[in-house]
Amino acid sequence: MTIAENVETVRSSIADAALRAGRSVGEIRLMAVTKYVPIDRIALAADAGITLIGENRAQEFTEKLTFYKQRNLEAHFIGQLQTNKVKYICGSADMIQSVDRPALLEAVARRAAARGVVQPILFEVNIGNEPQKGGFDPNDLDAYVEAAQGLAGVRLCGLMCVPPAGTPEEARPYFRRMRALFERLRLSVPTADTLSMGMSRDYPIAIEEGSTLVRVGTAIFGARTIQGGTVNG
């Protein structure tokens, strides 16, 4: 199948999942995840109606940024971000979805303030409490939400997660818990409007459980083969 056909298939699946959940399809944004995807293939996705891009690597983000601007694409940073790479992303990304620890929150806020901008962010939540993953502990989230509200350089727009590996149905309880955390967040941050969860393997389940933004790579571009292995997501 072509990239355009893949985009149409994903959009149809999103609509079906929204219908099952009694939701409007207009509530759900589709992000094309472009890790290791060359610009010519991203252009095909844009031609098929993709307007939102997610990049995982700081170097790739900066290399593709001019193209994204030329094509009027909204570009989010969704990968693990080292504090020494914040200067390349903050103020350039339309949103940083992967703010996963206090030190990164503070580094983004400082850089944004220095640049005279307000950086939209999401808190990445370690919803499975997996020791090998980054992300805020769900039990500590309220304190960090309060801290973010006191920082002039950032605007907290919602939450993001990657659930533990497993079947789509095994991800459901984690998505459900994220929805509860998101609803609690909105009590203190009413303007928060983004719950980013669901990837190629499980985005219909995520939509059924309340996701407002799904991050789809493989289902649009296919598996990406790089030196040392294959990238899925």
C-alpha positions in Angstrom: 0.0 0.0 0.0 1.1 3.6 -0.6 1.6 6.1 2.2 -1.6 7.9 1.1 -3.5 4.6 1.3 -2.0 3.9 4.8 -3.0 7.4 6.0 -6.6 6.8 4.8 -6.6 3.4 6.5 -5.5 4.9 9.8 -8.0 7.7 9.6 -10.8 5.2 8.9 -9.6 3.2 12.0 -9.6 6.3 14.1 -13.2 7.1 13.0 -14.3 3.5 13.8 -12.7 3.7 17.3 -14.3 7.1 17.9 -17.7 5.7 16.9 -17.4 2.8 19.3 -16.5 5.2 22.1 -19.3 7.6 21.3 -16.8 10.3 20.5 -16.5 12.8 17.7 -13.6 12.0 15.3 -12.8 15.7 15.4 -11.6 15.3 19.0 -8.7 13.1 17.9 -5.5 14.3 16.2 -3.3 12.1 14.1 0.4 12.5 14.4 2.8 10.9 11.9 5.9 9.8 13.7 8.9 10.3 11.4 11.9 8.8 13.2 14.3 7.7 10.5 11.8 8.6 7.8 13.4 10.6 4.9 11.9 13.9 3.9 10.6 12.7 0.5 8.4 10.1 2.3 7.3 12.7 4.8 6.3 14.9 1.9 4.0 12.1 0.6 2.3 11.9 4.0 1.8 15.7 3.9 0.4 15.4 0.5 -2.1 12.9 1.9 -3.3 15.4 4.5 -0.9 14.9 7.5 -0.4 18.2 9.2 1.2 17.0 12.5 4.6 15.5 12.8 6.4 13.8 15.8 10.2 13.6 15.9 12.2 11.4 18.4 15.7 12.6 17.9 17.1 16.1 18.4 19.5 15.9 15.5 16.7 14.7 13.1 14.4 17.4 14.4 16.9 20.2 13.6 17.8 18.7 10.2 14.2 18.5 9.1 12.9 21.7 10.7 13.3 23.9 7.6 11.2 21.4 5.6 8.5 21.3 8.3 8.3 25.1 8.2 8.2 25.2 4.4 5.3 22.7 4.4 3.5 24.4 7.3 3.6 21.2 9.4 3.2 21.3 13.1 6.2 19.6 14.6 6.3 18.1 18.1 9.3 16.6 19.8 8.3 13.2 21.4 11.6 11.4 22.2 13.8 11.4 25.3 15.5 14.8 25.5 18.8 15.3 27.2 19.1 18.6 29.0 22.2 19.6 26.8 20.0 19.3 23.7 17.2 21.5 25.0 18.7 24.5 23.2 18.1 22.8 19.9 14.4 22.0 20.6 13.0 24.6 22.9 11.3 27.4 21.0 11.5 25.5 17.7 9.2 22.6 18.5 5.5 23.5 18.5 5.3 21.2 21.6 7.7 19.1 23.6 5.6 16.0 24.6 8.4 14.2 26.5 9.1 16.3 29.6 9.7 13.4 31.9 11.7 14.7 34.9 12.0 17.8 37.1 15.5 18.7 35.7 14.2 18.7 32.2 11.2 20.8 33.1 13.4 23.4 34.7 15.9 23.3 31.8 13.1 23.9 29.2 11.6 26.7 31.3 15.0 28.4 31.7 15.7 28.2 28.0 12.3 29.4 27.0 12.4 32.3 29.3 15.9 33.2 27.9 14.4 33.2 24.4 11.4 35.2 25.4 8.9 32.4 24.5 6.5 30.2 26.2 7.1 26.5 25.3 4.0 24.2 25.2 4.8 20.9 26.9 3.3 17.6 28.0 4.3 15.6 31.0 5.4 12.1 30.1 4.0 9.7 32.7 5.6 6.4 33.6 2.2 4.8 33.8 3.5 1.3 34.2 6.1 2.3 36.9 8.8 0.6 34.8 12.3 1.2 36.1 13.9 1.2 32.7 11.7 4.1 31.4 11.6 7.7 32.1 8.5 9.6 33.1 6.9 11.1 36.1 5.6 8.8 38.8 1.8 9.0 38.6 1.6 9.3 42.3 3.8 12.4 42.3 2.2 14.1 39.4 0.2 16.7 41.3 3.3 18.3 42.9 5.0 18.7 39.5 1.9 20.1 37.9 1.9 22.8 40.6 5.6 23.4 39.9 5.0 23.8 36.2 2.3 26.4 36.8 4.9 28.5 38.6 7.3 28.5 35.7 6.8 31.4 33.3 8.6 29.7 30.4 6.3 26.7 29.9 2.6 26.0 29.4 1.5 22.6 30.5 -1.0 21.3 27.9 -1.6 17.7 29.1 -0.1 14.3 29.4 1.7 11.6 27.3 2.5 8.0 28.0 4.0 4.8 26.5 2.4 1.8 28.2 4.3 -1.4 29.0 4.8 -3.7 26.1 2.0 -6.2 25.5 -1.1 -6.7 23.5 -3.4 -3.8 22.7 -6.0 -5.1 25.3 -3.2 -5.3 27.9 -2.6 -1.6 27.3 -6.2 -0.7 28.0 -6.0 -0.4 31.9 -3.0 1.9 31.5 -4.8 4.1 29.1 -7.8 4.2 31.4 -5.6 5.3 34.3 -4.1 8.0 32.1 -7.5 9.3 31.3 -8.2 9.6 35.0 -5.0 11.4 35.5 -5.8 13.8 32.6 -9.2 14.5 34.0 -7.6 15.3 37.4 -5.1 17.5 35.7 -7.8 19.5 34.1 -9.3 20.4 37.5 -6.2 22.5 38.2 -5.2 23.3 34.6 -8.5 23.8 32.7 -6.7 24.8 29.5 -5.0 21.4 29.3 -6.4 19.7 26.1 -4.0 17.0 25.1 -3.9 13.4 26.1 -1.2 11.8 23.9 -1.4 8.0 23.9 -1.6 5.2 21.4 0.8 4.1 18.7 0.5 1.9 15.6 -0.2 -1.3 17.6 -2.8 0.1 20.0 -4.2 3.5 18.9 -7.8 2.3 18.5 -7.8 1.1 22.1 -6.2 4.4 23.2 -9.0 6.3 21.4 -11.7 4.2 23.1 -10.1 5.1 26.4 -9.9 8.9 25.8 -6.8 9.7 23.8 -6.9 13.1 22.0 -3.7 12.5 20.0 -2.3 9.3 18.6 1.3 8.9 17.5 1.5 6.6 14.4 4.6 5.7 12.6 4.8 2.1 11.3 1.1 2.0 10.2 1.8 5.0 7.9 5.4 4.6 6.8 6.0 0.9 7.4 8.9 -0.5 9.5 12.1 1.6 9.1 15.2 -0.4 8.6 18.4 1.1 9.9 21.9 -0.2 10.7 21.5 -2.6 13.5 17.8 -3.3 13.3 14.3 -2.3 12.5 12.3 0.6 14.0 8.6 0.1 14.8 6.1 2.5 16.4 
